[in-house]
Amino acid sequence: MKGILSAKTYRRCLMRSSMLNFMYTAQGLQSVGFLYSIMPGLREIHTDDAAFAESCARYSRHFNCNIFWAPFLAGSFLHLERQIAKKAVSPDFVIPLQDTTLNSLSAVGDSFFSGSLLVTQMLALACLVMLQGMAAACVLAVIWLVLSLVFKFASFNLGLARGMSMLRYVRGLNLINKGDYLKLFNAVLLAAIMAMATDVGIEEAKSQIDFRFVAQAWVFPLGITFLLAYAASRMRVSRSLATIIIVCSLSIVL
């Protein structure tokens, strides 16, 4: 962005921000990949070799966060380094900010993106494939790819322009609780896959008078999965305990 990074450095940092897991080490985890993504920006911001080396050292320590937040973090810390170069912020502010920010965003990213939204995409694709809708599945995959690229581009630019002040907006989105609703929707998709895997068509199920047959083929897969998801996400009940209770109850009913 003009005023923060040159066009060439901007493109390099944006492209590299998707390489958070470029190198994963036991000691620093994602630190090498993250440093690789912002290094062109650090080199441009800190023209003095000593200042550049110090800035690299700040991001060589332990670094671990959900990969969906990598572009935002890259832009935000480059914004912060610009403030450090202007003597507006102390370099000692970086490490405490890393610790608090990474932990918070990791929790949000693991719950909403990796644990909910990504699962929704996979289950939706599986449903379409089982319904022999390969064309629709390909279109959905392309849409997901485009949206993920748009999110990376937008989050990188927002971080670069506004820095960590965007965390207030992220907090207001309440993504963790929204992820709980996605998990319930995922339960419905999973139940649909389970029902389709029985090879029992809707018309065939309707023609059966036996309640147990219809329940086993359609109702119980949906009910079991929904109850498990609700118990785990909303009631905070252990998944193992919820599974045992539901299975025991169904064994008595059936």
C-alpha positions as CSV (number, residue, x, y, z in Angstrom):
1,M,0.0,0.0,0.0
2,K,1.2,3.5,-0.8
3,G,2.8,5.1,2.1
4,I,3.4,1.9,4.0
5,L,5.0,-0.5,1.4
6,S,6.1,-0.2,-2.2
7,A,4.0,-2.1,-4.8
8,K,6.6,-4.8,-5.2
9,T,7.1,-5.4,-1.5
10,Y,3.4,-5.3,-0.9
11,R,2.8,-8.1,-3.5
12,R,5.6,-10.2,-2.1
13,C,4.3,-10.0,1.5
14,L,0.7,-10.6,0.4
15,M,1.7,-13.8,-1.5
16,R,4.0,-15.0,1.3
17,S,1.3,-14.5,4.0
18,S,-0.3,-17.8,2.8
19,M,2.9,-19.7,3.6
20,L,2.7,-19.6,7.4
21,N,3.4,-23.4,7.5
22,F,6.3,-23.0,5.0
23,M,8.6,-24.4,7.6
24,Y,7.4,-25.9,10.9
25,T,9.9,-26.4,13.7
26,A,9.6,-28.0,17.1
27,Q,10.9,-25.0,18.9
28,G,9.4,-22.0,17.0
29,L,6.5,-23.8,15.3
30,Q,5.4,-21.3,12.6
31,S,8.0,-18.6,13.4
32,V,10.1,-19.3,10.3
33,G,7.2,-19.2,7.9
34,F,5.8,-16.0,9.4
35,L,9.2,-14.3,9.4
36,Y,9.6,-15.3,5.8
37,S,6.2,-13.7,4.9
38,I,7.0,-10.3,6.4
39,M,10.8,-10.1,5.8
40,P,10.5,-8.1,2.6
41,G,8.5,-5.5,4.5
42,L,10.9,-5.4,7.4
43,R,13.8,-4.9,5.0
44,E,12.0,-1.9,3.4
45,I,10.8,-0.4,6.7
46,H,14.2,-0.8,8.5
47,T,16.8,0.4,6.1
48,D,19.5,0.2,8.7
49,D,21.1,-3.3,9.0
50,A,21.1,-3.3,12.8
51,A,17.5,-2.2,13.0
52,F,16.5,-4.8,10.4
53,A,18.3,-7.6,12.3
54,E,16.5,-6.6,15.6
55,S,13.1,-6.6,13.8
56,C,13.8,-10.1,12.5
57,A,14.8,-11.3,16.0
58,R,11.4,-10.1,17.3
59,Y,9.6,-12.6,15.1
60,S,12.1,-15.5,15.4
61,R,10.7,-16.6,18.7
62,H,7.7,-19.0,19.2
63,F,4.9,-18.2,16.8
64,N,1.7,-20.3,16.5
65,C,-1.7,-19.2,15.1
66,N,-4.5,-20.4,12.9
67,I,-3.5,-20.1,9.2
68,F,-6.6,-18.2,8.3
69,W,-5.3,-15.2,10.3
70,A,-1.9,-15.2,8.8
71,P,-2.5,-12.4,6.2
72,F,-4.1,-10.2,8.9
73,L,-1.2,-10.8,11.3
74,A,1.3,-10.1,8.6
75,G,-0.3,-6.8,7.7
76,S,-0.8,-5.8,11.4
77,F,2.8,-6.4,12.5
78,L,4.1,-4.6,9.4
79,H,1.9,-1.7,10.4
80,L,3.4,-1.9,13.9
81,E,6.9,-2.0,12.6
82,R,6.3,1.1,10.7
83,Q,5.3,2.8,13.9
84,I,8.4,1.5,15.6
85,A,10.5,2.9,12.8
86,K,8.9,6.3,13.4
87,K,9.7,6.0,17.1
88,A,6.0,6.2,17.8
89,V,5.9,2.8,19.6
90,S,8.5,1.0,21.7
91,P,9.9,-2.3,20.3
92,D,9.3,-3.8,23.7
93,F,5.6,-3.6,22.9
94,V,5.8,-6.4,20.2
95,I,6.4,-9.5,22.3
96,P,3.5,-9.0,24.8
97,L,1.2,-8.1,21.9
98,Q,2.2,-11.3,20.1
99,D,1.4,-13.4,23.1
100,T,-2.1,-12.0,23.7
101,T,-3.0,-11.6,20.1
102,L,-1.9,-15.1,18.9
103,N,-3.7,-16.9,21.7
104,S,-6.9,-15.0,21.1
105,L,-6.9,-15.3,17.4
106,S,-5.9,-19.0,17.6
107,A,-9.0,-19.8,19.7
108,V,-11.3,-17.9,17.3
109,G,-9.7,-19.4,14.1
110,D,-9.6,-23.0,15.4
111,S,-13.3,-22.8,16.5
112,F,-14.9,-20.8,13.6
113,F,-12.7,-21.4,10.6
114,S,-11.1,-24.8,11.0
115,G,-13.6,-26.3,13.3
116,S,-16.8,-25.0,11.7
117,L,-16.6,-23.2,8.4
118,L,-14.1,-25.6,6.8
119,V,-16.1,-28.6,7.9
120,T,-19.3,-27.1,6.4
121,Q,-17.5,-26.8,3.1
122,M,-16.3,-30.4,3.1
123,L,-19.7,-31.8,4.2
124,A,-21.5,-29.7,1.6
125,L,-19.2,-31.0,-1.1
126,A,-19.7,-34.6,0.1
127,C,-23.5,-34.1,-0.1
128,L,-23.3,-32.8,-3.6
129,V,-21.0,-35.6,-4.7
130,M,-23.3,-38.3,-3.2
131,L,-26.2,-36.6,-5.1
132,Q,-24.2,-36.9,-8.3
133,G,-23.9,-33.2,-8.6
134,M,-20.3,-33.0,-9.6
135,A,-20.8,-29.8,-11.5
136,A,-22.3,-28.1,-8.5
137,A,-19.6,-29.5,-6.3
138,C,-16.9,-28.0,-8.6
139,V,-18.7,-24.6,-8.6
140,L,-18.9,-24.7,-4.8
141,A,-15.2,-25.5,-4.6
142,V,-14.3,-22.6,-6.9
143,I,-16.6,-20.2,-4.9
144,W,-14.9,-21.3,-1.7
145,L,-11.4,-20.7,-3.2
146,V,-12.4,-17.2,-4.5
147,L,-13.9,-16.3,-1.1
148,S,-10.8,-17.5,0.8
149,L,-8.6,-15.4,-1.5
150,V,-10.8,-12.3,-1.0
151,F,-10.7,-12.8,2.8
152,K,-6.9,-13.0,2.7
153,F,-6.6,-10.0,0.5
154,A,-9.0,-7.9,2.6
155,S,-7.6,-9.0,6.0
156,F,-4.0,-8.3,4.9
157,N,-5.0,-4.8,3.7
158,L,-7.0,-4.0,6.9
159,G,-4.1,-5.1,9.1
160,L,-1.6,-3.1,7.1
161,A,-3.8,0.0,7.1
162,R,-5.2,-0.1,10.6
163,G,-3.0,-2.5,12.6
164,M,-4.2,-4.1,15.8
165,S,-7.1,-1.7,16.1
166,M,-9.1,-4.1,13.9
167,L,-9.1,-6.6,16.8
168,R,-12.0,-4.5,18.3
169,Y,-14.0,-5.2,15.2
170,V,-13.1,-8.9,15.2
171,R,-14.2,-9.2,18.8
172,G,-17.5,-7.6,18.0
173,L,-18.2,-10.2,15.3
174,N,-18.4,-12.9,18.1
175,L,-17.2,-15.6,15.7
176,I,-16.9,-18.3,18.3
177,N,-20.6,-18.3,19.1
178,K,-21.5,-18.1,15.4
179,G,-19.3,-21.1,15.0
180,D,-21.7,-23.0,17.3
181,Y,-24.6,-22.5,14.9
182,L,-22.4,-23.7,12.1
183,K,-21.7,-26.8,14.0
184,L,-25.4,-27.5,14.3
185,F,-25.8,-27.0,10.6
186,N,-22.9,-29.4,10.1
187,A,-24.8,-32.0,12.1
188,V,-27.7,-31.7,9.7
189,L,-25.3,-32.2,6.7
190,L,-23.6,-35.1,8.4
191,A,-27.0,-36.7,9.1
192,A,-28.0,-36.2,5.4
193,I,-24.8,-38.0,4.3
194,M,-25.5,-40.9,6.8
195,A,-29.0,-41.2,5.4
196,M,-27.8,-41.2,1.8
197,A,-25.2,-43.8,2.6
198,T,-28.1,-46.2,3.5
199,D,-29.2,-46.3,-0.1
200,V,-32.8,-45.8,0.9
201,G,-34.7,-43.4,-1.3
202,I,-37.4,-41.0,0.0
203,E,-40.1,-42.8,-1.9
204,E,-39.0,-46.1,-0.6
205,A,-38.9,-44.8,2.9
206,K,-42.5,-43.4,2.5
207,S,-43.8,-46.7,1.3
208,Q,-42.7,-48.5,4.5
209,I,-45.3,-48.7,7.2
210,D,-42.8,-50.0,9.8
211,F,-41.9,-47.1,12.0
212,R,-38.6,-48.6,13.0
213,F,-37.4,-48.9,9.4
214,V,-38.2,-45.3,8.7
215,A,-36.7,-44.1,12.0
216,Q,-33.5,-46.1,11.5
217,A,-33.0,-44.9,7.9
218,W,-33.8,-41.2,8.2
219,V,-35.0,-39.9,11.6
220,F,-32.4,-41.3,14.0
221,P,-29.3,-40.4,12.0
222,L,-30.5,-36.8,12.0
223,G,-31.6,-36.8,15.6
224,I,-28.5,-38.5,17.0
225,T,-26.1,-36.1,15.1
226,F,-28.1,-33.0,16.0
227,L,-28.3,-34.0,19.7
228,L,-24.6,-34.7,19.9
229,A,-23.8,-31.3,18.3
230,Y,-26.2,-29.5,20.5
231,A,-24.9,-31.1,23.7
232,A,-21.3,-30.4,22.8
233,S,-21.7,-26.9,21.5
234,R,-24.5,-25.3,23.6
235,M,-24.8,-27.4,26.7
236,R,-21.0,-27.9,27.1
237,V,-21.5,-31.6,27.7
238,S,-18.6,-34.0,27.0
239,R,-19.0,-35.6,23.6
240,S,-18.1,-39.0,25.0
241,L,-20.7,-38.7,27.7
242,A,-23.4,-37.4,25.3
243,T,-22.7,-40.3,22.9
244,I,-23.1,-42.9,25.7
245,I,-26.3,-41.4,26.9
246,I,-27.9,-41.1,23.5
247,V,-26.8,-44.6,22.4
248,C,-28.1,-46.1,25.6
249,S,-31.5,-44.3,25.2
250,L,-31.9,-45.4,21.6
251,S,-31.0,-49.0,22.5
252,I,-33.9,-49.0,25.0
253,V,-36.4,-47.4,22.6
254,L,-35.5,-49.7,19.7
